[in-house]
Amino acid sequence: MAVKERKTRAVTEFGDFQTPPALALAATRVLCRLGIRPRSILEPTCGRGAFIAAAAASFPDAESVIGIDINRGHLSASNTAANGRRVDLRHEDFFKLDWASVVTKVGEPWLIIGNPPWVTNSNLGAIESDNLPSKSNFHGRQGIEAITGKSNFDISEWMILRYLDWLKDSVGAIAVLCKTAVARKILLHVWKKRVPLRSARIFTIDALGHFGAAVDACFFVLEIEPKAQTLSCDIFDTLDAETCSRTIGFLDGQIISDVAAFNQYRDLLGPDDRYVWRSGIKHDCSKVMELTAAIPKGYQNGLGETVALEDAILFPMLKSSDIGNGRIHCRRVMVVPQQRVGEDTGYIRTKAPETWNYLKRHAALLYKRGSVIYKNKPAFSVFGVGPYSFAPWKIAISGFYKKLYFARIGPVNGRPVVFDDTVYFLPCWSEEEACFIETLLRSEPAQSFLHSMIHWDEKRPITVEILKRLSIRKLAAMLGRERDYAQLAATVPHPSRQSSFF
């Protein structure tokens, strides 16, 4: 294996982003400024020793400094970085070591410090690595969430949760470099499980400048103390900042990105039983299921084929990028073989024989779809489809784009527009209703309330769970349009009784 290939695999398999010494020293100075005074220091993934050296220098009164790593070469470099200071370096596998024999109450207060791997369990599985914890759905995902990838997690998240276990019923601190999204997941776990916590702070770092990684990252500091319980975390824009820029917190079972804004509009908390947010259609085979208009007639699929298909189960579509960029012009159509999840698709043979033959020709690609949600389902099945998918009007938003832009979407040539599964929408049954809902969602209270719950550094910052927290009814009342809401809601089919387009 070439040197470049070995280095690439090391980054992939071990999340091997070595900490620059200057960054490690700046981080430990933050801890000194916070008044953290450890008796024992542990870095469970010490790498080439930047944090070991910085911690030994910043905390000369610490009685022990222990560095552990799976890479012998890194440990040799760590010994050099420590520059002769009394440091105990050990060659061990994180996932096999008996940590209870290392982190003992005799050594508290502990400081567990470092830069755990920036890699996910699915990344490691893709290269068949053994450097990961035993397989388990440790988030406790259930049903569709567990089988569609939401059980994927960062290895650093799993490790930091272990750090919390080690410090249970003890006094100490955890101070790590990690993705900001990982820090929030840890906080959500701590707050939901009522783990004792004296304080929490997030200091933003420039991951691109320090590591060449285009992610939002931070220096995450938790102070642990039995019986203490804080439900907030101060956010600092830099390591040098002494005043926080905002505070996130745990309210109503969720992490709130701006506590002050959330509290201002807390009365808008939903859900709303009449206006239910939906996601677009999931098919996982765009080369077959999505087509563009061909010249002079017919359609072209993602395989470069030009085909003539009936209009019966073809619907104009918009993708997340279309909504996010304000490109409200349907350049594609989607094959939608079902009107409800699990519906038998045999009817297509007689309703649209050319489309049936087209799907049969490409059955191998459709059967190869990786997600187990398609297992034992009718041929050519899709998900995220229901009567709401065929509502004539919709208010839609992209889950991927970092802005709260709600688009009003009407029918095209008399047919309802459908979306890919990264778009969320409210079905509307008239243009009047769509205009009303659009006006409400673009109002200042709605925008501020939703902003207060969104974490813009997430890969998909806007989720259906967040959107559902806003009550359209309460929003209409706040804006003095409760009567309009009542009149329109009376004409909306209940979600369980909405009629089909077919």
TORBA-883729 format. One record per residue (C-alpha): x, y, z; residue in three letters. Coordinates in steps of 0.05 Angstrom, whole numbers, plus 5000, padded with zeros to 4 digits. Example, Ala and Ser with C-alpha at 12.3 -4.5 7.8 and 13.67 -1.06 7.14 Angstrom:
<sites>
<<5246 4910 5156> ALA>
<<5273 4979 5143> SER>
</sites>
This chain:
<sites>
<<5000 5000 5000> MET>
<<5028 5068 4980> ALA>
<<5046 5119 5035> VAL>
<<4991 5166 5013> LYS>
<<4940 5109 5014> GLU>
<<4964 5088 5084> ARG>
<<4956 5159 5110> LYS>
<<4887 5165 5079> THR>
<<4865 5100 5111> ARG>
<<4894 5122 5178> ALA>
<<4851 5185 5177> VAL>
<<4790 5144 5157> THR>
<<4801 5087 5205> GLU>
<<4827 5123 5266> PHE>
<<4800 5193 5256> GLY>
<<4874 5211 5258> ASP>
<<4873 5287 5261> PHE>
<<4934 5303 5303> GLN>
<<4926 5364 5347> THR>
<<4973 5422 5332> PRO>
<<5014 5437 5395> PRO>
<<4994 5510 5395> ALA>
<<4920 5491 5396> LEU>
<<4930 5441 5452> ALA>
<<4967 5493 5494> LEU>
<<4913 5545 5481> ALA>
<<4859 5495 5502> ALA>
<<4894 5477 5567> THR>
<<4902 5551 5583> ARG>
<<4826 5556 5578> VAL>
<<4821 5503 5632> LEU>
<<4869 5541 5677> CYS>
<<4828 5604 5667> ARG>
<<4766 5565 5688> LEU>
<<4800 5545 5753> GLY>
<<4804 5471 5737> ILE>
<<4858 5438 5780> ARG>
<<4865 5364 5767> PRO>
<<4901 5314 5811> ARG>
<<4904 5263 5754> SER>
<<4904 5274 5679> ILE>
<<4885 5222 5627> LEU>
<<4886 5225 5552> GLU>
<<4854 5160 5526> PRO>
<<4875 5172 5453> THR>
<<4939 5212 5461> CYS>
<<4965 5206 5390> GLY>
<<5031 5242 5380> ARG>
<<5027 5277 5447> GLY>
<<5007 5350 5437> ALA>
<<4955 5348 5493> PHE>
<<4999 5306 5538> ILE>
<<5055 5357 5533> ALA>
<<5007 5417 5541> ALA>
<<4972 5386 5601> ALA>
<<5038 5368 5636> ALA>
<<5062 5439 5626> ALA>
<<4997 5473 5646> SER>
<<4984 5431 5708> PHE>
<<5052 5421 5741> PRO>
<<5019 5401 5807> ASP>
<<4982 5341 5777> ALA>
<<5006 5277 5809> GLU>
<<4997 5233 5747> SER>
<<4993 5244 5672> VAL>
<<4972 5182 5633> ILE>
<<4972 5177 5557> GLY>
<<4943 5117 5520> ILE>
<<4943 5101 5446> ASP>
<<4936 5042 5399> ILE>
<<4993 5067 5354> ASN>
<<5064 5052 5379> ARG>
<<5094 5103 5332> GLY>
<<5050 5157 5361> HIS>
<<5071 5137 5431> LEU>
<<5144 5146 5413> SER>
<<5128 5216 5388> ALA>
<<5087 5229 5452> SER>
<<5147 5213 5494> ASN>
<<5188 5263 5455> THR>
<<5133 5315 5460> ALA>
<<5130 5307 5536> ALA>
<<5203 5327 5536> ASN>
<<5225 5285 5595> GLY>
<<5168 5304 5641> ARG>
<<5139 5248 5684> ARG>
<<5087 5219 5638> VAL>
<<5060 5147 5638> ASP>
<<5050 5125 5566> LEU>
<<5015 5059 5551> ARG>
<<5003 5020 5488> HIS>
<<4930 4996 5493> GLU>
<<4868 4986 5451> ASP>
<<4813 5034 5475> PHE>
<<4758 4983 5462> PHE>
<<4792 4926 5500> LYS>
<<4825 4961 5559> LEU>
<<4797 4953 5629> ASP>
<<4787 5027 5643> TRP>
<<4761 5015 5713> ALA>
<<4832 4996 5733> SER>
<<4858 5062 5704> VAL>
<<4807 5114 5727> VAL>
<<4800 5103 5802> THR>
<<4771 5146 5857> LYS>
<<4840 5150 5888> VAL>
<<4861 5197 5833> GLY>
<<4804 5247 5833> GLU>
<<4794 5301 5812> PRO>
<<4808 5273 5743> TRP>
<<4817 5313 5679> LEU>
<<4802 5271 5617> ILE>
<<4829 5310 5559> ILE>
<<4844 5302 5486> GLY>
<<4820 5296 5415> ASN>
<<4781 5231 5405> PRO>
<<4772 5206 5333> PRO>
<<4730 5246 5284> TRP>
<<4700 5187 5247> VAL>
<<4633 5151 5247> THR>
<<4617 5077 5257> ASN>
<<4590 5073 5186> SER>
<<4656 5100 5158> ASN>
<<4693 5045 5195> LEU>
<<4644 4992 5173> GLY>
<<4653 5013 5100> ALA>
<<4728 4996 5104> ILE>
<<4716 4934 5147> GLU>
<<4755 4963 5205> SER>
<<4758 4929 5273> ASP>
<<4773 4995 5307> ASN>
<<4703 5007 5333> LEU>
<<4658 4988 5392> PRO>
<<4615 4926 5391> SER>
<<4555 4935 5347> LYS>
<<4494 4961 5384> SER>
<<4438 5011 5375> ASN>
<<4464 5050 5435> PHE>
<<4419 5109 5421> HIS>
<<4358 5064 5430> GLY>
<<4330 5081 5362> ARG>
<<4266 5045 5345> GLN>
<<4230 5022 5283> GLY>
<<4244 5060 5219> ILE>
<<4296 5106 5252> GLU>
<<4341 5047 5270> ALA>
<<4338 5016 5201> ILE>
<<4347 5078 5158> THR>
<<4413 5102 5186> GLY>
<<4395 5146 5245> LYS>
<<4431 5096 5290> SER>
<<4497 5118 5257> ASN>
<<4541 5155 5307> PHE>
<<4609 5187 5315> ASP>
<<4661 5144 5350> ILE>
<<4681 5205 5391> SER>
<<4609 5209 5417> GLU>
<<4613 5137 5440> TRP>
<<4680 5150 5474> MET>
<<4659 5213 5510> ILE>
<<4599 5176 5538> LEU>
<<4648 5125 5566> ARG>
<<4687 5183 5598> TYR>
<<4623 5202 5633> LEU>
<<4614 5131 5658> ASP>
<<4685 5131 5686> TRP>
<<4672 5195 5725> LEU>
<<4605 5172 5753> LYS>
<<4598 5194 5826> ASP>
<<4666 5229 5821> SER>
<<4692 5299 5815> VAL>
<<4728 5316 5751> GLY>
<<4726 5348 5683> ALA>
<<4723 5326 5610> ILE>
<<4755 5372 5560> ALA>
<<4758 5349 5487> VAL>
<<4762 5374 5416> LEU>
<<4702 5348 5377> CYS>
<<4650 5365 5326> LYS>
<<4600 5415 5354> THR>
<<4544 5368 5335> ALA>
<<4576 5314 5377> VAL>
<<4580 5362 5437> ALA>
<<4506 5375 5432> ARG>
<<4490 5301 5428> LYS>
<<4530 5290 5492> ILE>
<<4493 5347 5526> LEU>
<<4426 5319 5505> LEU>
<<4446 5252 5535> HIS>
<<4470 5285 5599> VAL>
<<4407 5327 5607> TRP>
<<4358 5271 5589> LYS>
<<4392 5222 5636> LYS>
<<4402 5273 5691> ARG>
<<4476 5260 5694> VAL>
<<4507 5304 5749> PRO>
<<4538 5365 5715> LEU>
<<4565 5428 5748> ARG>
<<4579 5467 5684> SER>
<<4584 5460 5609> ALA>
<<4619 5504 5559> ARG>
<<4632 5502 5484> ILE>
<<4690 5542 5454> PHE>
<<4687 5547 5378> THR>
<<4751 5529 5341> ILE>
<<4772 5536 5268> ASP>
<<4772 5463 5246> ALA>
<<4789 5481 5174> LEU>
<<4850 5522 5195> GLY>
<<4875 5472 5247> HIS>
<<4857 5406 5215> PHE>
<<4836 5420 5143> GLY>
<<4767 5392 5162> ALA>
<<4706 5430 5137> ALA>
<<4663 5418 5198> VAL>
<<4639 5460 5257> ASP>
<<4682 5440 5316> ALA>
<<4696 5462 5387> CYS>
<<4734 5452 5451> PHE>
<<4681 5421 5495> PHE>
<<4688 5427 5571> VAL>
<<4645 5391 5622> LEU>
<<4655 5396 5697> GLU>
<<4627 5336 5734> ILE>
<<4605 5338 5807> GLU>
<<4558 5291 5844> PRO>
<<4487 5319 5856> LYS>
<<4501 5381 5813> ALA>
<<4453 5394 5755> GLN>
<<4457 5450 5704> THR>
<<4412 5452 5643> LEU>
<<4449 5504 5603> SER>
<<4514 5510 5564> CYS>
<<4550 5575 5548> ASP>
<<4577 5584 5478> ILE>
<<4642 5623 5466> PHE>
<<4662 5645 5397> ASP>
<<4737 5633 5407> THR>
<<4784 5600 5457> LEU>
<<4805 5670 5480> ASP>
<<4734 5695 5492> ALA>
<<4718 5708 5565> GLU>
<<4644 5727 5553> THR>
<<4595 5678 5522> CYS>
<<4559 5699 5459> SER>
<<4496 5658 5474> ARG>
<<4469 5602 5517> THR>
<<4438 5537 5494> ILE>
<<4394 5498 5542> GLY>
<<4349 5439 5554> PHE>
<<4276 5457 5552> LEU>
<<4215 5414 5538> ASP>
<<4259 5354 5524> GLY>
<<4300 5388 5470> GLN>
<<4365 5426 5462> ILE>
<<4348 5498 5447> ILE>
<<4399 5538 5407> SER>
<<4377 5605 5435> ASP>
<<4343 5602 5502> VAL>
<<4323 5676 5504> ALA>
<<4288 5674 5436> ALA>
<<4254 5608 5452> PHE>
<<4227 5634 5518> ASN>
<<4200 5696 5482> GLN>
<<4155 5653 5437> TYR>
<<4148 5591 5480> ARG>
<<4072 5596 5476> ASP>
<<4076 5573 5404> LEU>
<<4097 5503 5422> LEU>
<<4056 5451 5385> GLY>
<<4042 5403 5357> PRO>
<<3983 5421 5312> ASP>
<<3933 5365 5298> ASP>
<<3907 5395 5233> ARG>
<<3971 5418 5199> TYR>
<<4021 5360 5202> VAL>
<<4090 5367 5169> TRP>
<<4108 5312 5121> ARG>
<<4172 5291 5085> SER>
<<4179 5280 5011> GLY>
<<4181 5212 4977> ILE>
<<4239 5165 4990> LYS>
<<4257 5119 4932> HIS>
<<4334 5111 4935> ASP>
<<4340 5101 4860> CYS>
<<4342 5169 4825> SER>
<<4371 5141 4760> LYS>
<<4306 5102 4749> VAL>
<<4253 5140 4788> MET>
<<4271 5211 4767> GLU>
<<4268 5234 4695> LEU>
<<4275 5299 4655> THR>
<<4235 5319 4593> ALA>
<<4269 5297 4529> ALA>
<<4267 5329 4460> ILE>
<<4225 5321 4418> PRO>
<<4183 5278 4465> LYS>
<<4188 5228 4521> GLY>
<<4234 5229 4582> TYR>
<<4307 5216 4597> GLN>
<<4328 5179 4659> ASN>
<<4393 5181 4698> GLY>
<<4421 5124 4657> LEU>
<<4418 5166 4594> GLY>
<<4359 5128 4565> GLU>
<<4302 5163 4529> THR>
<<4235 5131 4544> VAL>
<<4162 5143 4528> ALA>
<<4120 5133 4591> LEU>
<<4047 5146 4608> GLU>
<<4030 5205 4652> ASP>
<<3987 5163 4699> ALA>
<<4040 5154 4754> ILE>
<<4088 5210 4734> LEU>
<<4087 5273 4775> PHE>
<<4125 5339 4769> PRO>
<<4178 5341 4823> MET>
<<4223 5389 4860> LEU>
<<4287 5370 4896> LYS>
<<4314 5399 4960> SER>
<<4364 5441 4920> SER>
<<4307 5471 4879> ASP>
<<4270 5493 4942> ILE>
<<4333 5517 4977> GLY>
<<4355 5559 4918> ASN>
<<4286 5587 4904> GLY>
<<4284 5551 4836> ARG>
<<4210 5537 4836> ILE>
<<4208 5507 4766> HIS>
<<4197 5433 4756> CYS>
<<4252 5406 4711> ARG>
<<4239 5333 4730> ARG>
<<4184 5283 4740> VAL>
<<4182 5226 4790> MET>
<<4153 5157 4781> VAL>
<<4106 5147 4840> VAL>
<<4081 5075 4838> PRO>
<<4041 5077 4903> GLN>
<<3992 5124 4936> GLN>
<<4003 5093 5005> ARG>
<<4062 5056 5036> VAL>
<<4056 4981 5024> GLY>
<<4003 4986 4969> GLU>
<<4005 4931 4917> ASP>
<<4037 4957 4852> THR>
<<4008 4905 4805> GLY>
<<3955 4954 4781> TYR>
<<4009 4991 4741> ILE>
<<4010 4933 4691> ARG>
<<3942 4954 4664> THR>
<<3939 5027 4684> LYS>
<<4007 5045 4653> ALA>
<<4036 4986 4615> PRO>
<<4095 5024 4586> GLU>
<<4115 5048 4656> THR>
<<4106 4977 4682> TRP>
<<4153 4950 4628> ASN>
<<4203 5006 4643> TYR>
<<4204 4988 4717> LEU>
<<4210 4914 4701> LYS>
<<4270 4928 4656> ARG>
<<4305 4963 4714> HIS>
<<4280 4917 4769> ALA>
<<4351 4895 4784> ALA>
<<4371 4966 4804> LEU>
<<4309 4974 4846> LEU>
<<4319 4907 4881> TYR>
<<4391 4927 4897> LYS>
<<4369 4986 4939> ARG>
<<4408 4978 5004> GLY>
<<4358 4999 5056> SER>
<<4321 4943 5091> VAL>
<<4257 4984 5089> ILE>
<<4245 4956 5019> TYR>
<<4252 4884 5041> LYS>
<<4189 4841 5032> ASN>
<<4152 4901 5003> LYS>
<<4114 4902 4936> PRO>
<<4156 4911 4873> ALA>
<<4182 4982 4861> PHE>
<<4159 5006 4930> SER>
<<4172 5076 4956> VAL>
<<4166 5107 5025> PHE>
<<4141 5174 5052> GLY>
<<4080 5171 5007> VAL>
<<4008 5181 5026> GLY>
<<3946 5221 5006> PRO>
<<3982 5283 5031> TYR>
<<4033 5273 4976> SER>
<<3980 5290 4925> PHE>
<<3951 5353 4957> ALA>
<<3945 5406 4902> PRO>
<<3982 5459 4941> TRP>
<<4039 5454 4990> LYS>
<<4084 5498 5033> ILE>
<<4154 5468 5028> ALA>
<<4223 5478 5058> ILE>
<<4290 5445 5045> SER>
<<4321 5407 5103> GLY>
<<4392 5418 5079> PHE>
<<4396 5492 5066> TYR>
<<4417 5540 5121> LYS>
<<4358 5587 5116> LYS>
<<4285 5587 5136> LEU>
<<4255 5595 5067> TYR>
<<4183 5571 5059> PHE>
<<4160 5563 4987> ALA>
<<4088 5560 4963> ARG>
<<4081 5506 4911> ILE>
<<4020 5497 4866> GLY>
<<4001 5444 4815> PRO>
<<4035 5440 4747> VAL>
<<3989 5425 4688> ASN>
<<3936 5403 4736> GLY>
<<3981 5353 4773> ARG>
<<4007 5360 4844> PRO>
<<4082 5370 4853> VAL>
<<4120 5318 4894> VAL>
<<4187 5324 4929> PHE>
<<4249 5283 4946> ASP>
<<4255 5259 5018> ASP>
<<4299 5318 5041> THR>
<<4241 5366 5032> VAL>
<<4188 5377 5085> TYR>
<<4120 5405 5070> PHE>
<<4050 5421 5095> LEU>
<<3995 5396 5047> PRO>
<<3944 5450 5029> CYS>
<<3878 5439 4993> TRP>
<<3868 5508 4961> SER>
<<3910 5566 4939> GLU>
<<3877 5610 4992> GLU>
<<3898 5562 5046> GLU>
<<3969 5558 5020> ALA>
<<3975 5634 5018> CYS>
<<3950 5638 5090> PHE>
<<3999 5586 5116> ILE>
<<4057 5618 5078> GLU>
<<4042 5685 5109> THR>
<<4041 5655 5179> LEU>
<<4107 5618 5170> LEU>
<<4143 5679 5143> ARG>
<<4122 5721 5203> SER>
<<4173 5745 5254> GLU>
<<4146 5703 5311> PRO>
<<4148 5639 5270> ALA>
<<4218 5654 5243> GLN>
<<4246 5672 5312> SER>
<<4214 5612 5346> PHE>
<<4241 5562 5294> LEU>
<<4310 5596 5293> HIS>
<<4315 5587 5368> SER>
<<4312 5511 5360> MET>
<<4355 5502 5297> ILE>
<<4429 5485 5300> HIS>
<<4455 5511 5233> TRP>
<<4520 5471 5235> ASP>
<<4482 5405 5228> GLU>
<<4485 5369 5161> LYS>
<<4409 5373 5158> ARG>
<<4393 5432 5204> PRO>
<<4318 5434 5191> ILE>
<<4281 5371 5211> THR>
<<4209 5351 5212> VAL>
<<4214 5343 5287> GLU>
<<4232 5417 5295> ILE>
<<4178 5440 5248> LEU>
<<4126 5400 5285> LYS>
<<4141 5439 5349> ARG>
<<4108 5500 5320> LEU>
<<4032 5503 5328> SER>
<<4000 5535 5268> ILE>
<<3937 5547 5308> ARG>
<<3974 5583 5364> LYS>
<<4014 5623 5313> LEU>
<<3950 5646 5279> ALA>
<<3921 5667 5346> ALA>
<<3984 5706 5363> MET>
<<3979 5743 5296> LEU>
<<3905 5758 5305> GLY>
<<3883 5709 5251> ARG>
<<3850 5656 5293> GLU>
<<3783 5663 5255> ARG>
<<3818 5652 5188> ASP>
<<3852 5590 5217> TYR>
<<3786 5562 5242> ALA>
<<3751 5573 5175> GLN>
<<3806 5541 5134> LEU>
<<3820 5485 5183> ALA>
<<3747 5465 5178> ALA>
<<3756 5451 5104> THR>
<<3821 5411 5113> VAL>
<<3812 5335 5111> PRO>
<<3837 5304 5175> HIS>
<<3905 5270 5163> PRO>
<<3872 5202 5171> SER>
<<3818 5218 5120> ARG>
<<3854 5257 5066> GLN>
<<3833 5235 4997> SER>
<<3880 5207 4944> SER>
<<3897 5239 4877> PHE>
<<3890 5171 4842> PHE>
</sites>
